[in-house]
Amino acid sequence: MSRRSWFPDVVTGEEVVLRRHVPSNLRAFQRWYADPEVVRLTRYQDSPMRPEEIERFFAARALGSDSLAMAIHRRDDDRLIGTCALSQLDADNGSALYHITIGEKDSWGRGFGTEATRLMIDHAFSGLGLHRVALTVFSFNERAIRSYRSVGFVVEGRAREAIWREGRWWDEISMSILDVDWQALPHAAAPTTGTRSQESPAPAAATGGVLAGLFGKRR
């Protein structure tokens, strides 16, 4: 397997293009995470984020070096519609957590998030050499669960009645996908990748152990 930059500049799919975040994307984050409908699906607290919280979140999660965060753009018009990330990269155990938010509600249910997830999972396994990617999702977010299943994630378990929303309790579902699961799927073809000449240093979680966990599959 050829060695790729751990943090690509661009990853291009059929409908979306993933790019590194830039400071001007903060304006979109401020709109998304102040929207109650978006927050309902992405936040444990049942209230929008305060402006200062959004600024800290953007600095740490979108621009910071402790995760691999990519802006999701529609390929047809280059519009910024969301964000996705791999966090808690663990080189010793070849694992990471996946996160995604489609902040533009008129782009919900159109397959953009599913393709972005496929591109990120392909990079996790084919680019970083990870073994396992996990995520959590609220049980009422049925659209997201269907999307994750279509990519190859399976349900591992659930935290029962962990979330209070709309006057009742909901479960938090844990899902994961392994490298062998991904390679067995017909859609596990490599995406079209853009310029990767500007390499970023691996995150702190990766530098503490053997980099084979990020740059080559461990056996």
N, C-alpha and C positions, 0 to 999 in steps of 0.2 A: 504494500500500500504506500503510495507517495505521501510524503509529509506535507501537510497543509499548514498555513498559518492558523493558530488557534482561534483567531478572531478575524474573520474575513471582512473586507470592505463592503462587498456586495454579494448577495446570493439571489439569483434570478430564477423565478418560476414562470409558469404560463400566464398566471393572472396577477401575481404579486412580485414585488422586488423588495428584498430585505436590505437595509442599509444601516450603517452605524448611526446612532443618534447624534444630532448636532444641538447646540444650545437653544436655537430658535424653536425646537420642538416643545419646549416648555409650555408655550402658549396652548398647544393642543392638550397637553397633560392637564393644564389648569381647567380647561373646559370639560374634559372627560371625567376627571375624578371629582368634579363638583356636581356632576349629573346624577341624581338619585337612581335612575335606571341602570346606569353603568356601575355605580357603587354597589347596588343590590347584588350584582353578580360577582364582584371582585373583592369586596371588603368584608372583614368580619364584623366591624362596627356598622350599625344600621343608620349611618349618617354620612353625608359627603365629607371629604377631607377639607380641612382648613387650608387657605392659601399657603401658609408657611409650611404646613405638612407636605403639600404637593411639591414645593420647591426642594425640600429635603429629600423626598422620595425620588424626584427626578435626578438630583445630583448624585445620589447614592446608587440608584438602580439603573438609570439610563446612561449616565455619563461616567459612573464610577468604574473602578477596575476589579471589583469583587464579583462581577457577573458578566455574562456574554449577552448583552441586550441589543436588539435590533429593532429599528423602526420598520413598520410594515407599510409599504406604499402600493397603491394600485398600479399595475403596469401600464394600463391604457392612458392614464392622465397624470401619473406620478403623485397622486393625492395621498397624503399621510392619513392612514385610517386606524392605526393601532401600534401596539408594541408587543414584543415577545422576548423571552430571555431564558437562559440556562443559568441557574444559580447553585450555590453550595457544591461547586465542582470538587469532587473528591478523587484525587489521582490514585490514592492507595487502593480504593475500592471500585474505581471506574464508574462513579455514579454522579448524577446531577438531578436537580429539580427543574421542572419546566413551568413557565408562566406565560399567559397570553391574555391581552385585552384588545378587543376591537372596540375602539372608543367612538367611532362614527356609526351611529345607529342605523343609518340608511345602508350600511354595508353588512349588517347582520343577516345571517341566513343565506349568504350568497357564495359560500365556499372559500372566501378569502382567508379566514382563520384556519380552515382545514389545510389549505395549501401551505400557509406559513408554518404550521406545525410540522407538516411533512418535510419541509426544507430544513427546519431546525433539527428535527430528529435525524435526518440523513447526515447533517453535519456532526451531530453528537456521536454517531456511530462510525461513519466513514471518515470524518475529518479528525475528530478528537480521540477516536478509539475507545469510547466509553462502553461499558457493559450494560448499564441500566439507567433509564430515565424515569422519574416518578413525578406525579402531580397529585393535587387534591382539588376537588370540585364539589360545590354544594349540590345536594340531591335534587333541588328544584330547577337546576340549570340543565334541563334535558337536552337542549340544543347542543351545548358544549359536550355533554356525555356522548351523544351520538357522533359528534365530530371526532372525539378522541378514539372512540371504538373504531371508526372508519380508518384511522391512521394505524391502528394496531395495538392501542393500549387495552389492557384488561383490568377488570376490577380486582383489587387485592383484598379489600375490606372496607369497613366504614366505622367512623366514630358516630355512635348513635346519638341522635337528638343534640347535636353539637352547636347548631345555629338557630337562633330565634329570629324568625321573619314573619311578618304579617299575621301575628297572633297565634303562631304555632311553632313547634320544633321541627327541624329538618336535620337529616344526617349529612355528615361530610364524608365524601367517598374518596378513597385512595385508589389510584390507578398507576400502572407502570407498563413499560415495554422494555424488553431485553434485546440485545444486539441480534441474537439468533431469531427472535420473533420478527424483527425488522427485515433481516436478510431473506426470510422465507416468504415475504409478501411480494406480490407482483409489481407494486408501485415503488419498490426500493431502488429505483434508478437514480444515478447521480444527477443533481440539478446543474443548470448552467451557472457558472460562477464568474463573477466579475473580477476586477483588479484586486490582487492580494499582496501587492508589493510592500504596503505599509503594515508591518507586523507589530502586534501589541504584545507586551509581556504577559505571560500566563498569570492568572489571578493568584492571590495569596494562598488559597486552598490548594492550588496545584503545585506551587513551588516548594511546599514542605515535603513532598514525597517524590517518588520516582516518576519522571515525566512520561514513562511508557504508558501510564494510565490515561494520558491525554493524547499522545502522539503515536501510539501503537497499541494494538489489542494485547491485553495481558492474558496469559494462560497459566 
